[in-house]
Amino acid sequence: MTTSFAVPQRHTTRRAPAAATRKARVAVRPQDLVDLLARRPDLVGVYKPADVAVEAIRWSV
């Protein structure tokens, strides 16, 4: 006896965001990280790469 299962099909209807949208997201995310760590000092030191990123952003502004 052979049992076959249907293979789930992926829907590939997502569209890639426009270049302007991507650029806006990139600019917002680092600022959100800086804002988050400013609002929540208890998170500082939890994830070292985030701490390094925040310091780099602060020094570059």
Buried (B, 14 or more C-beta within 10 A) or exposed (E): EEEEEEEEEEEEEEEEEEEEEEEEEEEEEBEEBBEEBEEEEEEEEEEEEBBEBBEEBEEEE
